[in-house]
Each structure stands twice: as structure tokens, then as C-alpha cells.
Amino acid sequence: MNTKEMTLQERVEKTLDTVRPALRADGGGVELVDVSEDGVVAVRLTGACGGCPMSTLTLKMGIERALREQVPEVKRVESV
């Protein structure tokens, strides 16, 4: 299936798969909670990432940046 045939949620999940190895290397992870029609992606940081003081930076500069580059419909990412 090419990216044009994938749903928005599938494309977001595929992009999250590209950042997960770096998060796992630090004992953390990310799980997709929701993708709204207006381009807001809700994620949950897990493991060491859940309580890390750098989690905001990880969320914005890592996860959100990767998603916005790969999935143009994504407007922002929020941690829930």
C-alpha cells in the first residue's frame, strides 16, 4: 500500500515507528491515542519518557517535527 492509499492515522503511526527506536534507546516510548480531523495528534509518552524533564522537547522537536515533515496534515502534537 502506498502512502496515498493509507489513512491519516496509518501515516501517523508509520511515522511514529521511525522515532520509536530512539525513544526505546532511552527507555521510553510513544503510543498514538488519537488523530483528529483538524490535524491534532494526541500521543502518550511511555516508560522513561513519561516522567522525563526533557519530554516537552522530545514531543515538540522530535515527534512533532517528524510528523509535520512526513504528514503535512498534522498541525500539532499534544501529550495526553
C-alpha positions as CSV (number, residue, x, y, z in Angstrom):
1,M,0.0,0.0,0.0
2,N,1.5,3.3,-1.0
3,T,1.2,6.4,1.2
4,K,-1.6,7.9,-0.9
5,E,-3.8,4.9,-0.1
6,M,-3.1,5.0,3.6
7,T,-5.4,6.8,6.1
8,L,-4.1,9.7,8.0
9,Q,-3.9,7.6,11.2
10,E,-1.9,4.9,9.4
11,R,0.5,7.5,8.1
12,V,0.9,9.0,11.5
13,E,1.5,5.5,13.0
14,K,4.1,4.7,10.3
15,T,6.0,8.0,11.1
16,L,5.9,7.3,14.8
17,D,7.5,3.9,14.0
18,T,10.5,5.9,12.7
19,V,11.0,7.7,16.0
20,R,10.3,4.8,18.3
21,P,13.8,3.3,18.2
22,A,15.4,6.5,19.5
23,L,12.9,6.6,22.3
24,R,13.4,3.0,23.2
25,A,17.1,3.6,23.3
26,D,16.5,5.9,26.3
27,G,14.0,3.5,27.9
28,G,10.8,5.2,26.7
29,G,8.2,5.1,24.0
30,V,5.2,6.7,22.4
31,E,1.7,5.4,21.7
32,L,-0.8,7.0,19.4
33,V,-4.0,7.9,21.2
34,D,-6.0,9.9,18.6
35,V,-5.7,11.8,15.3
36,S,-8.4,14.5,15.0
37,E,-9.9,15.6,11.7
38,D,-8.3,19.1,12.2
39,G,-4.8,17.7,12.3
40,V,-4.2,17.4,16.1
41,V,-2.3,14.2,17.1
42,A,-2.7,13.1,20.7
43,V,0.1,10.8,21.9
44,R,1.1,9.3,25.3
45,L,4.8,9.2,26.2
46,T,5.5,5.9,28.0
47,G,8.3,4.4,30.0
48,A,11.2,6.7,30.9
49,C,9.7,9.4,28.5
50,G,6.6,9.7,30.6
51,G,8.3,11.5,33.5
52,C,11.4,12.9,31.8
53,P,12.1,16.6,32.3
54,M,13.0,16.7,28.6
55,S,9.7,15.2,27.4
56,T,8.3,18.5,26.1
57,L,11.4,18.9,24.0
58,T,11.1,15.3,22.8
59,L,7.5,15.9,21.9
60,K,7.9,19.2,20.0
61,M,11.4,18.9,18.4
62,G,11.4,15.1,17.8
63,I,7.9,13.7,17.4
64,E,6.0,16.8,16.2
65,R,8.8,17.8,13.8
66,A,8.9,14.3,12.3
67,L,5.1,14.1,11.9
68,R,4.8,17.5,10.3
69,E,7.5,16.7,7.8
70,Q,6.1,13.3,6.8
71,V,2.4,14.0,7.2
72,P,1.6,17.6,6.2
73,E,-2.0,17.4,7.5
74,V,-0.6,17.3,11.1
75,K,-0.9,20.7,12.7
76,R,0.3,19.9,16.2
77,V,1.0,17.1,18.6
78,E,-0.2,17.0,22.2
79,S,0.7,14.7,25.0
80,V,-2.2,13.3,27.0
